[in-house]
Amino acid sequence: MTDDTSGTPGEAYWDARYAQSERIWSGDPNAALVREVSDLAPGTALDLGSGEGGDAIWLARRGWRVTATDISGIALDRAAGHAAAAGVADRIDWQQHDLTESFPTGAFDLVSAHFLHSPGMPRDEVLRTAAGAVAPGGVLLIVGHAEQPSGDHSHHPDVHFPTPEELLGALGLPPGEWEVQVSGEHERVQTGPDGLPATRVDNTLRVRRLGLSLSPKSEGSRPR
Ligand SMILES: C[S@@+](CC[C@H](N)C(=O)[O-])C[C@H]1O[C@@H](n2cnc3c(N)ncnc32)[C@H](O)[C@@H]1O
């Protein structure tokens, strides 16, 4: 199913994916988010492709004020329900956007995109816009798959999975204005389609926009 207007998967495609089951993802925050964000003082965060809300809810629980956005209304409704159950509904602003067409306004201390892969989506373009939404002193965290899952090419048949170096080049960040804090691959064990544990290789790019943070708290202080 595709969005008739763009030829790339849109709301209908992702709604159909989410409608297949009451829960697609685990509900846990992504391990890379926990690893990379635990040392940051809470401020404002933007979660791109927020899915069922595991990352946004984890951030909100740690004191971040979160804007979470996804193309799928089903995912957003589901995520908002989980946030209410977790008691953090007032800390998360859920916004529906096709990020190839519109983008949340504002500047954020953290802009996070985890596994924002979609067939035909101009991902580099979306992530360049994401970099523009990072406040001075803020962090852009992009975590993605490094390769197709073995034996499962159904969901992302034509998706290119860039190395962190390729991604950094594609972002075209102005020299002298950003610091590369993390750029590398890591392995993650997940349950495969056959129910057995499978190892996947993901990659992480964490870059910080130089400048004074807008947040009153400094990096390194303990979150609430
Ligand atoms: C692989 S899922 C990852 C979900 C979540 N970040 C996670 O790690 O569990 C990709 C998400 O991106 C969303 N998405 C895909 N294309 C999008 C677009 N053009 N604009 C906004 N969200 C999009 C999908 O609806 C889906 O929730």
The ligand as an ORCA input file, in Angstrom:
! r2SCAN-3c Opt
* xyz 0 1
  C      10.915      1.048     12.026
  S       9.732      2.067     12.813
  C      10.627      2.658     14.244
  C       9.733      3.113     15.362
  C      10.452      3.606     16.629
  N      11.349      4.713     16.372
  C      11.207      2.467     17.275
  O      12.442      2.483     17.262
  O      10.560      1.568     17.828
  C       9.734      3.499     11.749
  C       8.699      4.527     12.158
  O       8.805      5.644     11.290
  C       7.508      6.079     10.938
  N       7.615      6.748      9.630
  C       7.896      6.180      8.441
  N       7.891      7.097      7.475
  C       7.625      8.284      8.063
  C       7.473      9.613      7.588
  N       7.601      9.911      6.288
  N       7.189     10.594      8.471
  C       7.040     10.305      9.806
  N       7.177      9.064     10.312
  C       7.457      8.066      9.448
  C       6.678      4.808     10.901
  O       5.293      5.018     11.043
  C       7.272      4.018     12.061
  O       6.583      4.279     13.257
*
